[in-house]
Amino acid sequence: MIIKINIVTNELVARVAFFGILLVFFSSACGTEQDLADTLSKLKPGIVAVGTYMPKRNPRAVFLATGFTVGDGSLIVTNWHVIPEQIDYEHLEQLAVFYHKDNSDKVIVATALALDKEHDLAVLKIKGEVLPPLKLGSVSAVREGQLYAFTGFPIGMVLGLFPVTHRGIVSAITPNVIPMVRAEELNVKLLRRLQEPYKVFQLDATAYPGNSGSPLYHPETGDVIGIINKVFIQESKENALTKPSGITYAIPVNYLQNLLKAKVFQ
């Protein structure tokens, strides 16, 4: 009889412990989702579309990439590779950022302030209005396996200026370029990057061309730790692939911080 009671008691303790673990797990998951929801509501006003604007063109706005605000609210970060080599100033074409506020779409003219081709970064300057800046974090705390989020415009402005958010883990911290298997896969750009490779974040989330320039941030704090890059790095690491791999890369934010110090805040 005593043995039977002990067995029942042990089973009861095990069941209570099991459901307790489940409760902690689901509470943690719900907490993470709630944290991201709160963080996103704060960050979205500082996330913009980057493109060009020409008053007499149809369409007047042409989407190029995503960007986000830093510094005093007048600086917009995006990728270098999306900035046009030539702007048709003769017909009043200008760089611009676009965003949605107060139930209407807004446009602000921008100028290129700092460019870093090597790390595929660009900083634009807007005038006449400031937007809520995002906080830049530290890459020293980033570890493989950690969950992060990024927000941007994966298919441009087709569905309006409403940024979309994705989540994924840092699946690897890896060099931005790898040697090609065959010599015929090499080209001038790859050879140049092979000379000075640097580490980037590889994510298990899928980004699309319009996501270039999106901020990669901590879901709880909102600290930006990287800048999404869909094309520049992928063509180096996956040059031999003919179909999208579903892998996304991000430039660590320390390269942006170095650019800001050298070219903007000097």
Secondary structure as a PSIPRED ss2 file (coil, helix, strand):
# PSIPRED VFORMAT (PSIPRED V4.0)

   1 M C   1.000  0.000  0.000
   2 I H   0.000  1.000  0.000
   3 I H   0.000  1.000  0.000
   4 K H   0.000  1.000  0.000
   5 I H   0.000  1.000  0.000
   6 N H   0.000  1.000  0.000
   7 I H   0.000  1.000  0.000
   8 V H   0.000  1.000  0.000
   9 T H   0.000  1.000  0.000
  10 N H   0.000  1.000  0.000
  11 E H   0.000  1.000  0.000
  12 L H   0.000  1.000  0.000
  13 V H   0.000  1.000  0.000
  14 A H   0.000  1.000  0.000
  15 R H   0.000  1.000  0.000
  16 V H   0.000  1.000  0.000
  17 A H   0.000  1.000  0.000
  18 F H   0.000  1.000  0.000
  19 F H   0.000  1.000  0.000
  20 G H   0.000  1.000  0.000
  21 I H   0.000  1.000  0.000
  22 L H   0.000  1.000  0.000
  23 L H   0.000  1.000  0.000
  24 V H   0.000  1.000  0.000
  25 F H   0.000  1.000  0.000
  26 F H   0.000  1.000  0.000
  27 S H   0.000  1.000  0.000
  28 S H   0.000  1.000  0.000
  29 A H   0.000  1.000  0.000
  30 C H   0.000  1.000  0.000
  31 G H   0.000  1.000  0.000
  32 T H   0.000  1.000  0.000
  33 E H   0.000  1.000  0.000
  34 Q H   0.000  1.000  0.000
  35 D H   0.000  1.000  0.000
  36 L H   0.000  1.000  0.000
  37 A H   0.000  1.000  0.000
  38 D H   0.000  1.000  0.000
  39 T H   0.000  1.000  0.000
  40 L H   0.000  1.000  0.000
  41 S H   0.000  1.000  0.000
  42 K H   0.000  1.000  0.000
  43 L H   0.000  1.000  0.000
  44 K H   0.000  1.000  0.000
  45 P H   0.000  1.000  0.000
  46 G H   0.000  1.000  0.000
  47 I E   0.000  0.000  1.000
  48 V E   0.000  0.000  1.000
  49 A E   0.000  0.000  1.000
  50 V E   0.000  0.000  1.000
  51 G E   0.000  0.000  1.000
  52 T E   0.000  0.000  1.000
  53 Y E   0.000  0.000  1.000
  54 M C   1.000  0.000  0.000
  55 P C   1.000  0.000  0.000
  56 K C   1.000  0.000  0.000
  57 R C   1.000  0.000  0.000
  58 N C   1.000  0.000  0.000
  59 P C   1.000  0.000  0.000
  60 R C   1.000  0.000  0.000
  61 A E   0.000  0.000  1.000
  62 V E   0.000  0.000  1.000
  63 F E   0.000  0.000  1.000
  64 L E   0.000  0.000  1.000
  65 A E   0.000  0.000  1.000
  66 T E   0.000  0.000  1.000
  67 G E   0.000  0.000  1.000
  68 F E   0.000  0.000  1.000
  69 T E   0.000  0.000  1.000
  70 V E   0.000  0.000  1.000
  71 G C   1.000  0.000  0.000
  72 D C   1.000  0.000  0.000
  73 G C   1.000  0.000  0.000
  74 S C   1.000  0.000  0.000
  75 L E   0.000  0.000  1.000
  76 I E   0.000  0.000  1.000
  77 V E   0.000  0.000  1.000
  78 T E   0.000  0.000  1.000
  79 N C   1.000  0.000  0.000
  80 W H   0.000  1.000  0.000
  81 H H   0.000  1.000  0.000
  82 V H   0.000  1.000  0.000
  83 I C   1.000  0.000  0.000
  84 P C   1.000  0.000  0.000
  85 E C   1.000  0.000  0.000
  86 Q C   1.000  0.000  0.000
  87 I C   1.000  0.000  0.000
  88 D C   1.000  0.000  0.000
  89 Y H   0.000  1.000  0.000
  90 E H   0.000  1.000  0.000
  91 H H   0.000  1.000  0.000
  92 L C   1.000  0.000  0.000
  93 E C   1.000  0.000  0.000
  94 Q E   0.000  0.000  1.000
  95 L E   0.000  0.000  1.000
  96 A E   0.000  0.000  1.000
  97 V E   0.000  0.000  1.000
  98 F E   0.000  0.000  1.000
  99 Y E   0.000  0.000  1.000
 100 H E   0.000  0.000  1.000
 101 K E   0.000  0.000  1.000
 102 D C   1.000  0.000  0.000
 103 N C   1.000  0.000  0.000
 104 S E   0.000  0.000  1.000
 105 D E   0.000  0.000  1.000
 106 K E   0.000  0.000  1.000
 107 V E   0.000  0.000  1.000
 108 I E   0.000  0.000  1.000
 109 V E   0.000  0.000  1.000
 110 A E   0.000  0.000  1.000
 111 T E   0.000  0.000  1.000
 112 A E   0.000  0.000  1.000
 113 L E   0.000  0.000  1.000
 114 A E   0.000  0.000  1.000
 115 L E   0.000  0.000  1.000
 116 D E   0.000  0.000  1.000
 117 K C   1.000  0.000  0.000
 118 E C   1.000  0.000  0.000
 119 H C   1.000  0.000  0.000
 120 D C   1.000  0.000  0.000
 121 L E   0.000  0.000  1.000
 122 A E   0.000  0.000  1.000
 123 V E   0.000  0.000  1.000
 124 L E   0.000  0.000  1.000
 125 K E   0.000  0.000  1.000
 126 I E   0.000  0.000  1.000
 127 K C   1.000  0.000  0.000
 128 G C   1.000  0.000  0.000
 129 E C   1.000  0.000  0.000
 130 V C   1.000  0.000  0.000
 131 L C   1.000  0.000  0.000
 132 P C   1.000  0.000  0.000
 133 P C   1.000  0.000  0.000
 134 L C   1.000  0.000  0.000
 135 K C   1.000  0.000  0.000
 136 L E   0.000  0.000  1.000
 137 G C   1.000  0.000  0.000
 138 S C   1.000  0.000  0.000
 139 V H   0.000  1.000  0.000
 140 S H   0.000  1.000  0.000
 141 A H   0.000  1.000  0.000
 142 V C   1.000  0.000  0.000
 143 R C   1.000  0.000  0.000
 144 E C   1.000  0.000  0.000
 145 G C   1.000  0.000  0.000
 146 Q C   1.000  0.000  0.000
 147 L E   0.000  0.000  1.000
 148 Y E   0.000  0.000  1.000
 149 A E   0.000  0.000  1.000
 150 F E   0.000  0.000  1.000
 151 T E   0.000  0.000  1.000
 152 G E   0.000  0.000  1.000
 153 F C   1.000  0.000  0.000
 154 P C   1.000  0.000  0.000
 155 I C   1.000  0.000  0.000
 156 G C   1.000  0.000  0.000
 157 M C   1.000  0.000  0.000
 158 V C   1.000  0.000  0.000
 159 L C   1.000  0.000  0.000
 160 G C   1.000  0.000  0.000
 161 L C   1.000  0.000  0.000
 162 F C   1.000  0.000  0.000
 163 P C   1.000  0.000  0.000
 164 V E   0.000  0.000  1.000
 165 T E   0.000  0.000  1.000
 166 H E   0.000  0.000  1.000
 167 R E   0.000  0.000  1.000
 168 G E   0.000  0.000  1.000
 169 I E   0.000  0.000  1.000
 170 V E   0.000  0.000  1.000
 171 S E   0.000  0.000  1.000
 172 A E   0.000  0.000  1.000
 173 I E   0.000  0.000  1.000
 174 T E   0.000  0.000  1.000
 175 P E   0.000  0.000  1.000
 176 N C   1.000  0.000  0.000
 177 V C   1.000  0.000  0.000
 178 I C   1.000  0.000  0.000
 179 P C   1.000  0.000  0.000
 180 M C   1.000  0.000  0.000
 181 V C   1.000  0.000  0.000
 182 R C   1.000  0.000  0.000
 183 A H   0.000  1.000  0.000
 184 E H   0.000  1.000  0.000
 185 E H   0.000  1.000  0.000
 186 L C   1.000  0.000  0.000
 187 N C   1.000  0.000  0.000
 188 V H   0.000  1.000  0.000
 189 K H   0.000  1.000  0.000
 190 L H   0.000  1.000  0.000
 191 L H   0.000  1.000  0.000
 192 R H   0.000  1.000  0.000
 193 R H   0.000  1.000  0.000
 194 L H   0.000  1.000  0.000
 195 Q H   0.000  1.000  0.000
 196 E C   1.000  0.000  0.000
 197 P C   1.000  0.000  0.000
 198 Y C   1.000  0.000  0.000
 199 K E   0.000  0.000  1.000
 200 V E   0.000  0.000  1.000
 201 F E   0.000  0.000  1.000
 202 Q E   0.000  0.000  1.000
 203 L E   0.000  0.000  1.000
 204 D C   1.000  0.000  0.000
 205 A C   1.000  0.000  0.000
 206 T C   1.000  0.000  0.000
 207 A C   1.000  0.000  0.000
 208 Y C   1.000  0.000  0.000
 209 P H   0.000  1.000  0.000
 210 G H   0.000  1.000  0.000
 211 N H   0.000  1.000  0.000
 212 S C   1.000  0.000  0.000
 213 G C   1.000  0.000  0.000
 214 S C   1.000  0.000  0.000
 215 P E   0.000  0.000  1.000
 216 L E   0.000  0.000  1.000
 217 Y E   0.000  0.000  1.000
 218 H C   1.000  0.000  0.000
 219 P C   1.000  0.000  0.000
 220 E C   1.000  0.000  0.000
 221 T C   1.000  0.000  0.000
 222 G C   1.000  0.000  0.000
 223 D C   1.000  0.000  0.000
 224 V E   0.000  0.000  1.000
 225 I E   0.000  0.000  1.000
 226 G E   0.000  0.000  1.000
 227 I E   0.000  0.000  1.000
 228 I E   0.000  0.000  1.000
 229 N E   0.000  0.000  1.000
 230 K C   1.000  0.000  0.000
 231 V C   1.000  0.000  0.000
 232 F C   1.000  0.000  0.000
 233 I C   1.000  0.000  0.000
 234 Q H   0.000  1.000  0.000
 235 E H   0.000  1.000  0.000
 236 S H   0.000  1.000  0.000
 237 K H   0.000  1.000  0.000
 238 E C   1.000  0.000  0.000
 239 N C   1.000  0.000  0.000
 240 A C   1.000  0.000  0.000
 241 L C   1.000  0.000  0.000
 242 T C   1.000  0.000  0.000
 243 K C   1.000  0.000  0.000
 244 P C   1.000  0.000  0.000
 245 S C   1.000  0.000  0.000
 246 G C   1.000  0.000  0.000
 247 I C   1.000  0.000  0.000
 248 T E   0.000  0.000  1.000
 249 Y E   0.000  0.000  1.000
 250 A E   0.000  0.000  1.000
 251 I E   0.000  0.000  1.000
 252 P E   0.000  0.000  1.000
 253 V H   0.000  1.000  0.000
 254 N H   0.000  1.000  0.000
 255 Y H   0.000  1.000  0.000
 256 L H   0.000  1.000  0.000
 257 Q H   0.000  1.000  0.000
 258 N H   0.000  1.000  0.000
 259 L H   0.000  1.000  0.000
 260 L H   0.000  1.000  0.000
 261 K H   0.000  1.000  0.000
 262 A H   0.000  1.000  0.000
 263 K H   0.000  1.000  0.000
 264 V H   0.000  1.000  0.000
 265 F C   1.000  0.000  0.000
 266 Q C   1.000  0.000  0.000
